[in-house]
Amino acid sequence: FLHELLEWAGAQGFARVAESPALLRDAVARRCALRGWEAWIEPLCSWIQTLLALPLGADPGDGFSLAGIDNWVVEMEFWIAVHEADLTAMDALVCRQTLDGASRPALQRGQLNGMLKGFIDLVAEHDGRYYVIDYKSNWLGPDDAAYSPAAMTEAVLGHRYELQYVLYLLALHRLLRLRLPDYDYDRHVGGAVYIFLRGAAAPSRGVHLEKPPRALIEALDRLFSRAPVPEMS
């Protein structure tokens, strides 16, 4: 339900929805009426307005928010060709190069071969940098204090969301490499923004932001193409 509302807002235009309370209320009211949730209309409208204005970047004052992004694609579909990639090798690369090498559940041994397909909640461009944005409705606790950076990192590790966003960024990397003549990962990719929706009012803003290193993305690109992968520290 929450994802559907944000997908609708993206289709309408985040800034337009932020500036049109009546438009937002009508959309929320119609969806709530179908479920008998009329009591939630006002809280949901207020919550969505908060999300639209929520600072998403490391610098809260840089204007990076849903309502402030320059260009975006909602539910972008992607396909990644995989040629007998070793899951153990892929997991080792990701574990070493994300979230300071913290421990996390291991992937089962095996190989990937064929096509990986997925949908990214939002791909957005702000100030010349491109981001993958994902909405997470995880319940981490009863109050804002439950949505600390440490708690969100624990949730990311436990659910292996970092593997998810690394694959999203690999898909974005391949797309931008084809579309931008002067493409450079370090300059054009902003990273992955995972918004824990229930923590929007927390000091953390419910935002988990990470930009995996270029070396990881390029190593996975080679791994999936069955090209030699150099040793990484």
The 8 nearest C-alpha neighbors of each residue, nearest first, counted from 0:
[[1, 3, 2, 4, 30, 5, 31, 6],
 [2, 0, 4, 3, 5, 136, 196, 6],
 [1, 3, 5, 4, 0, 6, 134, 120],
 [2, 4, 6, 0, 1, 5, 7, 8],
 [5, 3, 7, 1, 6, 2, 8, 0],
 [6, 4, 8, 2, 7, 3, 9, 1],
 [5, 7, 3, 9, 8, 4, 2, 10],
 [8, 6, 4, 10, 5, 9, 3, 11],
 [9, 7, 5, 11, 13, 6, 10, 12],
 [10, 8, 12, 6, 13, 7, 11, 5],
 [9, 11, 7, 8, 12, 6, 73, 13],
 [12, 10, 8, 9, 7, 13, 16, 15],
 [11, 13, 9, 15, 10, 14, 8, 16],
 [12, 14, 66, 16, 9, 8, 15, 65],
 [13, 15, 66, 17, 16, 12, 18, 67],
 [16, 14, 18, 12, 17, 13, 19, 11],
 [17, 15, 19, 13, 18, 14, 23, 8],
 [18, 16, 14, 15, 19, 48, 13, 51],
 [17, 19, 15, 16, 14, 20, 13, 22],
 [20, 18, 16, 22, 21, 17, 15, 23],
 [21, 19, 23, 22, 24, 18, 17, 16],
 [20, 22, 24, 23, 19, 25, 26, 16],
 [23, 21, 25, 19, 20, 24, 26, 16],
 [22, 24, 20, 26, 21, 25, 16, 27],
 [23, 25, 21, 27, 26, 22, 28, 20],
 [24, 26, 28, 22, 23, 27, 21, 29],
 [27, 25, 23, 29, 24, 28, 30, 22],
 [26, 28, 24, 30, 25, 29, 31, 40],
 [29, 27, 31, 25, 30, 26, 40, 24],
 [30, 28, 32, 26, 31, 27, 25, 33],
 [29, 31, 27, 28, 33, 32, 26, 34],
 [30, 32, 36, 28, 34, 33, 29, 37],
 [33, 31, 35, 29, 34, 30, 37, 28],
 [32, 34, 31, 30, 35, 29, 36, 28],
 [35, 33, 31, 32, 36, 30, 37, 29],
 [34, 36, 32, 37, 33, 31, 38, 30],
 [35, 37, 31, 34, 38, 39, 32, 40],
 [38, 36, 39, 40, 31, 35, 32, 28],
 [39, 37, 36, 40, 41, 42, 35, 31],
 [38, 40, 37, 42, 36, 41, 43, 31],
 [41, 39, 43, 37, 28, 42, 38, 27],
 [40, 42, 44, 43, 39, 45, 38, 24],
 [43, 41, 45, 39, 44, 40, 46, 38],
 [44, 42, 46, 40, 45, 41, 39, 47],
 [45, 43, 41, 47, 46, 42, 24, 40],
 [44, 46, 42, 48, 43, 47, 41, 49],
 [45, 47, 43, 49, 48, 44, 42, 50],
 [48, 46, 50, 49, 44, 45, 43, 51],
 [47, 49, 51, 45, 50, 46, 17, 44],
 [50, 48, 46, 47, 52, 51, 53, 45],
 [51, 49, 53, 47, 52, 48, 46, 199],
 [50, 52, 65, 48, 66, 49, 53, 47],
 [51, 53, 49, 50, 64, 66, 54, 48],
 [52, 54, 50, 64, 51, 49, 55, 204],
 [55, 53, 64, 59, 63, 56, 52, 62],
 [56, 54, 64, 63, 53, 206, 59, 57],
 [57, 55, 58, 63, 54, 59, 61, 208],
 [56, 58, 59, 55, 208, 54, 61, 60],
 [57, 59, 56, 60, 61, 54, 55, 63],
 [60, 58, 54, 61, 56, 57, 55, 62],
 [59, 61, 58, 62, 54, 63, 56, 57],
 [60, 62, 63, 58, 59, 56, 54, 57],
 [63, 61, 60, 64, 67, 54, 59, 68],
 [62, 64, 61, 55, 67, 54, 56, 68],
 [65, 63, 67, 54, 66, 55, 53, 52],
 [64, 66, 51, 67, 68, 13, 52, 63],
 [65, 67, 14, 13, 51, 64, 68, 52],
 [66, 68, 64, 65, 63, 62, 69, 14],
 [69, 67, 125, 65, 70, 66, 64, 63],
 [68, 70, 125, 124, 67, 71, 126, 123],
 [71, 69, 124, 123, 68, 125, 72, 122],
 [72, 70, 123, 122, 124, 73, 121, 69],
 [71, 73, 122, 121, 75, 123, 74, 70],
 [72, 74, 121, 75, 120, 9, 6, 71],
 [75, 73, 120, 119, 118, 121, 76, 72],
 [74, 76, 119, 118, 73, 72, 77, 121],
 [77, 75, 118, 117, 74, 119, 78, 116],
 [76, 78, 117, 116, 118, 75, 170, 79],
 [77, 79, 116, 115, 114, 80, 117, 76],
 [80, 78, 115, 114, 81, 116, 170, 77],
 [79, 81, 114, 113, 115, 78, 82, 223],
 [82, 80, 223, 112, 113, 114, 83, 79],
 [81, 83, 112, 84, 223, 224, 225, 113],
 [84, 82, 112, 111, 110, 81, 85, 225],
 [83, 85, 111, 223, 110, 82, 222, 86],
 [84, 86, 110, 88, 87, 89, 109, 83],
 [87, 85, 89, 110, 88, 109, 90, 108],
 [88, 86, 90, 89, 85, 108, 91, 106],
 [87, 89, 91, 85, 86, 90, 92, 84],
 [88, 90, 86, 92, 87, 91, 85, 93],
 [91, 89, 87, 93, 92, 88, 86, 94],
 [90, 92, 88, 94, 89, 93, 87, 95],
 [93, 91, 89, 90, 95, 94, 96, 88],
 [92, 94, 90, 96, 91, 95, 97, 89],
 [95, 93, 91, 100, 92, 96, 97, 90],
 [96, 94, 100, 92, 93, 97, 91, 99],
 [95, 97, 93, 94, 92, 100, 215, 211],
 [98, 96, 99, 94, 100, 93, 211, 95],
 [97, 99, 100, 101, 96, 94, 152, 209],
 [100, 98, 101, 97, 96, 95, 94, 102],
 [99, 101, 95, 94, 98, 97, 96, 102],
 [102, 100, 99, 98, 103, 94, 97, 156],
 [101, 103, 100, 104, 94, 156, 105, 98],
 [102, 104, 156, 105, 157, 101, 159, 94],
 [105, 103, 157, 106, 102, 159, 156, 158],
 [106, 104, 103, 107, 90, 87, 102, 108],
 [107, 105, 108, 90, 104, 87, 86, 109],
 [106, 108, 105, 109, 86, 87, 90, 104],
 [107, 109, 87, 86, 106, 110, 85, 105],
 [110, 108, 86, 85, 107, 111, 87, 84],
 [111, 109, 85, 86, 84, 83, 112, 108],
 [110, 112, 84, 83, 81, 85, 86, 113],
 [111, 113, 83, 82, 81, 110, 84, 114],
 [112, 114, 81, 80, 82, 111, 115, 83],
 [115, 113, 80, 79, 81, 116, 78, 112],
 [114, 116, 79, 78, 80, 117, 113, 81],
 [117, 115, 78, 77, 114, 79, 118, 76],
 [116, 118, 77, 76, 119, 78, 115, 75],
 [117, 119, 76, 75, 74, 77, 120, 116],
 [118, 120, 74, 75, 121, 76, 117, 122],
 [121, 119, 74, 133, 73, 132, 118, 75],
 [122, 120, 73, 132, 119, 74, 72, 131],
 [123, 121, 131, 72, 71, 130, 132, 73],
 [124, 122, 71, 130, 129, 70, 121, 131],
 [123, 125, 129, 70, 128, 69, 71, 130],
 [126, 124, 68, 128, 69, 127, 129, 123],
 [125, 127, 128, 124, 69, 68, 63, 129],
 [128, 126, 125, 124, 187, 129, 186, 188],
 [129, 127, 187, 189, 188, 125, 124, 126],
 [130, 128, 124, 188, 189, 123, 187, 125],
 [131, 129, 190, 189, 123, 122, 191, 132],
 [130, 132, 122, 191, 121, 192, 123, 190],
 [133, 131, 192, 121, 193, 191, 122, 120],
 [132, 134, 193, 120, 194, 121, 192, 135],
 [133, 135, 194, 193, 195, 196, 136, 132],
 [134, 136, 195, 137, 194, 196, 133, 193],
 [135, 137, 196, 195, 197, 138, 134, 1],
 [138, 136, 135, 139, 195, 197, 196, 154],
 [137, 139, 140, 136, 197, 141, 195, 198],
 [140, 138, 145, 137, 146, 141, 150, 151],
 [139, 141, 145, 138, 142, 146, 143, 144],
 [140, 142, 145, 143, 139, 138, 144, 146],
 [143, 141, 144, 145, 140, 146, 198, 201],
 [142, 144, 201, 145, 146, 198, 200, 141],
 [143, 145, 146, 142, 147, 201, 140, 202],
 [144, 146, 140, 143, 147, 142, 139, 150],
 [147, 145, 144, 198, 143, 150, 205, 151],
 [146, 148, 150, 149, 145, 203, 144, 151],
 [147, 149, 151, 150, 152, 203, 146, 207],
 [148, 150, 152, 147, 151, 153, 146, 154],
 [151, 149, 153, 147, 152, 148, 146, 154],
 [150, 152, 154, 148, 153, 149, 155, 146],
 [151, 153, 155, 149, 154, 150, 148, 156],
 [152, 154, 150, 156, 151, 155, 157, 149],
 [153, 155, 151, 157, 152, 156, 158, 150],
 [156, 154, 160, 152, 153, 158, 157, 159],
 [157, 155, 159, 153, 103, 154, 158, 152],
 [156, 158, 154, 159, 155, 153, 103, 104],
 [157, 159, 160, 155, 156, 154, 104, 161],
 [160, 158, 156, 161, 162, 157, 155, 163],
 [159, 161, 155, 163, 162, 158, 164, 156],
 [160, 162, 164, 159, 163, 165, 155, 156],
 [163, 161, 165, 160, 159, 164, 166, 93],
 [164, 162, 160, 161, 166, 165, 167, 159],
 [163, 165, 167, 161, 166, 162, 168, 191],
 [164, 166, 168, 162, 167, 163, 161, 169],
 [167, 165, 169, 164, 163, 168, 170, 162],
 [168, 166, 164, 170, 165, 169, 171, 163],
 [169, 167, 171, 165, 170, 166, 172, 164],
 [168, 170, 166, 172, 171, 167, 216, 165],
 [169, 171, 167, 173, 168, 172, 166, 174],
 [172, 170, 168, 174, 169, 173, 175, 167],
 [173, 171, 169, 175, 170, 174, 168, 176],
 [174, 172, 176, 170, 171, 175, 169, 177],
 [173, 175, 171, 177, 176, 172, 170, 178],
 [176, 174, 178, 177, 172, 179, 173, 171],
 [175, 177, 173, 174, 182, 178, 179, 172],
 [176, 178, 175, 174, 179, 173, 180, 182],
 [177, 179, 175, 176, 174, 180, 182, 173],
 [180, 178, 182, 181, 175, 176, 177, 174],
 [181, 179, 182, 178, 176, 177, 175, 183],
 [182, 180, 179, 183, 176, 178, 187, 175],
 [183, 181, 179, 176, 180, 175, 184, 187],
 [182, 184, 186, 185, 187, 181, 176, 188],
 [185, 183, 188, 187, 186, 213, 182, 172],
 [184, 186, 183, 187, 188, 213, 189, 212],
 [185, 187, 183, 184, 188, 128, 182, 189],
 [186, 188, 128, 184, 183, 185, 129, 127],
 [189, 187, 129, 128, 184, 190, 186, 185],
 [190, 188, 128, 130, 129, 187, 210, 191],
 [191, 189, 210, 130, 209, 188, 131, 192],
 [190, 192, 131, 209, 208, 130, 132, 210],
 [193, 191, 208, 132, 207, 131, 194, 133],
 [192, 194, 133, 207, 132, 206, 134, 208],
 [195, 193, 206, 134, 196, 205, 135, 133],
 [196, 194, 205, 135, 198, 197, 136, 206],
 [195, 197, 136, 198, 194, 199, 135, 205],
 [198, 196, 195, 199, 136, 138, 205, 137],
 [199, 197, 205, 201, 196, 146, 200, 195],
 [198, 200, 204, 205, 201, 196, 197, 50],
 [201, 199, 198, 204, 143, 202, 205, 197],
 [200, 202, 143, 204, 203, 198, 199, 205],
 [201, 203, 204, 200, 143, 147, 205, 144],
 [202, 204, 205, 201, 147, 206, 148, 146],
 [205, 203, 199, 201, 206, 202, 200, 198],
 [206, 204, 198, 195, 199, 203, 194, 146],
 [207, 205, 194, 204, 193, 195, 203, 208],
 [206, 208, 193, 192, 194, 205, 151, 209],
 [209, 207, 192, 191, 206, 193, 210, 190],
 [210, 208, 191, 190, 211, 207, 192, 98],
 [209, 211, 190, 191, 212, 189, 208, 188],
 [210, 212, 97, 209, 213, 96, 215, 190],
 [213, 211, 214, 215, 210, 216, 96, 97],
 [212, 214, 216, 215, 217, 184, 211, 185],
 [213, 215, 217, 212, 216, 218, 231, 211],
 [216, 214, 218, 213, 217, 212, 219, 96],
 [217, 215, 219, 213, 218, 214, 169, 220],
 [216, 218, 220, 214, 219, 215, 213, 221],
 [219, 217, 215, 221, 220, 216, 228, 214],
 [220, 218, 222, 216, 221, 217, 223, 215],
 [219, 221, 217, 218, 223, 222, 216, 224],
 [220, 222, 226, 224, 218, 219, 223, 225],
 [223, 221, 219, 225, 224, 220, 226, 84],
 [222, 224, 81, 84, 220, 221, 225, 82],
 [223, 225, 221, 222, 226, 82, 220, 81],
 [226, 224, 222, 223, 82, 221, 227, 84],
 [225, 227, 221, 224, 222, 228, 223, 220],
 [228, 226, 229, 221, 225, 222, 218, 224],
 [227, 229, 218, 221, 222, 226, 230, 219],
 [230, 228, 231, 227, 218, 221, 226, 214],
 [229, 231, 228, 232, 218, 92, 227, 214],
 [232, 230, 229, 92, 214, 215, 228, 95],
 [231, 230, 95, 96, 92, 229, 214, 215]]
